[in-house]
Amino acid sequence: MQKKPELLVTAATPQEARQLLEAGADALLIGDDRFGMRLPGSFTLEQIKETVDEAHKRNGKVYVSMSNLMTNDLLQSIPTYIEKLAEYGVDAIEFNDPSVLAAAREHAPNIRLFWNAEMTSTNYATANYWGEKGASRVVLARELNMDEITGMIPHLQIEAQVQVHGMTNIYHSKRSLVASYMKHQNRPVDGNLGMDRGLFLIETDERPDQKFPIYEDVNGTHIMSSDDICIIEDLHIMMEAGVHSFKIEGLMKSLAYNCAAVKAYRQAIDAYAADADSYTFDESWLDEVRRLQDPERELSFGFFYKEQVY
């Protein structure tokens, strides 16, 4: 039987985490907005412990995002936070900044570390460099195409994670751009410019039919893609190549939608693992996802079949 890759999904609350595990997720990505970037919900340490306990009862895993842009004022808080994560049994930390890696190696040497540098995780040599420093997984850039991903796997000395479903970030600024724009127009800013506000941008000249969600939080302004990645149809190519973890990004999606996505990918992964030679993608696996999909957002292959210029 083929070894199954991991199915990872983001969660907004401990209650959502429980239901996503029930839907078939193997692992959850959660975190605190102070240390993590673009999280669907911010977890307190107590909520992280609750989620870890629940996941471990179900043989699931919990990873905590610490991939924010770390500033000097955060540095003093990192060691204590990591110590607590280790105490509560968190299975891994996702990091970008070396300050997180250094603190983890000193204060929680047994916790796994996943290197996530967003769009700059583009080659196996750099990934292996971070592997030598202590990382056990690389989160590959979403801008890589299928050939680049599958061609990289044989050269990696650490695990590889790939986002296979959901929206992606296309722009980030530490500045509060939306609030500043609204003030410039003398429009009231009521303080709610978050994900639930439903704000979006439109390029009226070039792409008037595409809406790019935009929101602000404690980490600044985020502009998201106008479509959603959905590569389940060709998931078997990456399973054959040996990708270790597939991520469903649940940001700005309903719980029902995310559960449907988890169930769809769960069926694909299980079917391939049971009999890779006779595996065939079943269109019906996506029926519920398509039913819940925002009609203004296309399900696309993202960059998987594009030639990207960095």
PAZAVEX-261959 format. One line per 5 residues: number of its first residue (from 1); their letters; for each residue y, x negated, z of C-alpha. Coordinates in steps of 0.1 Angstrom, whole numbers, plus 2048, in hexadecimal, padded with zeros to 3 digits. Each point is the difference from the previous one (the first is absolute). Example, Ala and Ser with C-alpha at 12.3 -4.5 7.8 and 13.67 -1.06 7.14 Angstrom:
// residues 2
1) AS) 7D3,785,84E  822,7F2,7F9
***
This chain:
// residues 310
1) MQKKP) 800,800,800  823,7F4,7F6  815,7F5,81E  81B,81A,805  825,7F6,7FE
6) ELLVT) 816,80D,81C  814,820,7FB  822,7FC,812  81B,81A,805  822,802,812
11) AATPQ) 804,819,81C  820,810,80E  7F3,80B,822  7E1,7FD,816  7F6,823,7F6
16) EARQL) 803,7F8,7DB  7EC,7E0,806  7E3,815,80F  7FF,817,7E2  802,7E4,7E7
21) LEAGA) 7E2,7F0,810  7EE,821,7FF  808,802,7DB  7EE,7DE,7FA  819,7E4,806
26) DALLI) 7F1,7DF,80D  820,7F2,80D  824,80A,808  821,7EE,7FC  81A,80A,81B
31) GDDRF) 81C,7EF,812  822,800,811  820,802,7EA  80E,7E3,813  7E5,7E9,7F2
36) GMRLP) 7F2,813,7E2  810,80A,7DF  7FF,822,7EF  7E8,810,818  7F9,826,7FE
41) GSFTL) 804,802,825  80A,7E9,81D  7E5,7FB,81B  806,7F7,824  7E8,7E7,811
46) EQIKE) 7F0,81D,812  7FB,812,7DF  7F1,7E1,7F1  7E7,7FD,81C  7F7,825,7FC
51) TVDEA) 7FA,7FB,7DB  7EC,7E0,805  7E9,812,819  7FB,81D,7E9  7F9,7EA,7E1
56) HKRNG) 7E8,7EA,812  7EC,81F,80C  7FB,807,7DB  7F9,7DC,7F6  822,7FE,7F0
61) KVYVS) 81A,7E5,801  825,800,808  819,7E7,7F1  824,7FD,80C  81C,7F8,7E7
66) MSNLM) 818,7E4,80A  80D,7FA,7DD  824,806,808  81C,7E8,7F9  801,7EF,822
71) TNDLL) 822,7F8,80E  809,7EA,81D  804,81D,818  7DC,80A,7FA  7F0,7DE,807
76) QSIPT) 7FF,804,825  7ED,821,7FE  7E5,7F4,7E8  7E9,7ED,818  7FE,81C,81A
81) YIEKL) 7FB,81A,7E5  7E3,7EC,7F1  7F0,7FA,822  800,826,805  7F1,806,7DE
86) AEYGV) 7E4,7E8,808  7FA,810,822  7FD,822,7F0  7E6,7F4,7E7  815,801,7E0
91) DAIEF) 7EA,7F2,7E4  81A,7EE,7EC  826,7FA,7FB  810,802,7DF  81C,7E5,7FE
96) NDPSV) 819,7F0,7E8  815,7EA,816  7F1,7E0,80E  80F,808,822  7E5,81C,803
101) LAAAR) 7E4,7E8,7F6  80C,7E6,819  802,819,81D  7DE,80F,7F7  7EF,7DE,800
106) EHAPN) 80E,7F8,822  7FE,821,812  7E3,812,7EE  7EB,7E5,7EF  7E3,818,7F9
111) IRLFW) 813,81B,7EE  7FD,800,7DA  81F,7FB,7EA  807,80F,7DE  81B,7F0,7EB
116) NAEMT) 817,819,7EE  81E,7F1,7EE  805,81F,7EA  807,7F7,7DC  7FD,7DA,805
121) STNYA) 7DA,801,808  7F8,7F8,7DC  7E9,7E2,7FF  7E0,7F3,811  80E,7DE,80A
126) TANYW) 81B,80E,816  7E8,81A,80E  7E8,7E4,809  81C,7EC,80F  806,81C,819
131) GEKGA) 7DB,802,805  800,7DC,80B  81C,809,819  7EB,81C,80F  801,81F,7E9
136) SRVVL) 7DF,810,7F8  80E,818,7E5  81B,802,7E6  811,820,7F5  804,7FB,7DB
141) ARELN) 821,809,7EF  801,823,7F1  810,7F0,7E1  7E0,7EE,7F6  7EC,80F,7E4
146) MDEIT) 7DA,806,800  7F7,7DF,7EE  816,7EC,819  7EF,811,81D  7DC,7FD,7F5
151) GMIPH) 807,7DC,7F4  80E,7F6,821  7E2,80C,816  7E8,7E3,7F7  81A,7E7,80B
156) LQIEA) 809,80F,821  7F3,7F1,820  80B,81F,813  7FD,826,7FC  815,814,7E7
161) QVQVH) 811,822,806  80E,815,7E3  814,820,801  7EF,81A,7EB  812,820,807
166) GMTNI) 823,80D,80A  824,7F7,7FB  80E,7DD,800  821,7F0,80B  817,7F4,7E4
171) YHSKR) 81F,7F6,814  80A,7F8,824  820,7F7,811  808,7FA,824  821,812,7FA
176) SLVAS) 804,826,804  809,806,7DC  7FC,826,800  816,805,81F  81A,7E9,7F2
181) YMKHQ) 800,812,7DE  803,822,811  81D,7F4,816  811,7F2,7E1  7FE,823,7F1
186) NRPVD) 80E,80F,820  7DF,813,804  7F2,807,823  7E4,7E9,80D  7EC,814,819
191) GNLGM) 7EA,7E2,80A  7E1,80D,7EE  7FB,7EB,7E2  7DB,7FB,806  7E1,808,7EC
196) DRGLF) 801,825,808  824,804,7F1  7F2,801,7DD  81B,7EA,7F1  7FA,7F0,7DE
201) LIETD) 811,7EC,7E4  800,807,7DB  809,7E8,7E4  813,81A,7EB  803,7EA,7E1
206) ERPDQ) 7DE,7F0,7FD  7E7,815,814  810,822,809  7DE,810,805  7F5,7E8,81B
211) KFPIY) 809,804,825  7FF,7E1,816  7FE,809,826  818,7EE,816  803,7FF,826
216) EDVNG) 80E,7EC,81C  7F1,7F6,821  806,7E5,81B  7F6,7E6,7E6  81A,80A,7E5
221) THIMS) 7FD,812,7DF  7E0,805,7EC  7FD,80C,7DC  7DD,80B,7F6  7EE,804,7DF
226) SDDIC) 803,820,7EB  7DB,802,7FB  7E0,7FA,815  7E6,7E6,7F9  7DD,80F,7FA
231) IIEDL) 7E6,7E7,7F4  7E0,812,80C  7F5,804,7DC  7FC,7DA,7FD  7F8,7F8,824
236) HIMME) 7DE,7F4,7F6  80F,7E3,7EE  80F,7F2,820  7E1,809,814  7EB,7EC,7E8
241) AGVHS) 819,7E3,803  7FD,800,825  821,80D,80E  7FA,805,825  819,81B,809
246) FKIEG) 810,81D,7EE  820,80F,80F  80D,823,7FC  826,801,808  807,821,812
251) LMKSL) 825,7FB,803  814,820,7F9  7E0,815,7FA  7F2,81D,813  7E1,7FC,816
256) AYNCA) 7ED,817,7EA  808,7EB,7E1  7F6,7DF,812  7E0,80F,80C  7F8,80C,7DC
261) AVKAY) 807,7DD,7F3  7EA,7F0,81A  7E3,818,7F8  804,7F9,7DB  7FE,7DA,804
266) RQAID) 7E5,803,81A  7EA,812,7E6  807,7E5,7E6  7F9,7E3,817  7E0,810,80E
271) AYAAD) 7F3,809,7DD  805,7DD,7F3  7F1,7EF,81F  7E1,816,7FE  7F9,7F8,7DB
276) ADSYT) 818,7EA,7EE  7EC,7FF,7E0  801,826,7FA  822,806,80F  817,818,7ED
281) FDESW) 822,80C,80A  800,825,807  821,811,7F7  7FA,81B,81A  805,7E7,81C
286) LDEVR) 825,803,7F9  802,826,7FE  810,804,822  817,7E3,7FC  80D,80E,7DF
291) RLQDP) 804,822,810  816,7F2,81B  812,7E7,7EA  826,805,7FD  804,80C,7DC
296) ERELS) 81F,7EA,7FD  7EC,7E1,808  7E7,7F2,7E7  7DF,7F1,80A  801,7DF,7EE
301) FGFFY) 7EE,7DE,7FD  81F,7EE,80D  800,7DC,7F5  7DA,7FE,7FC  802,800,7DA
306) KEQVY) 823,7F2,7FB  80C,7DD,7F9  818,7F8,81C  81C,7E7,7FD  809,7F2,822
***
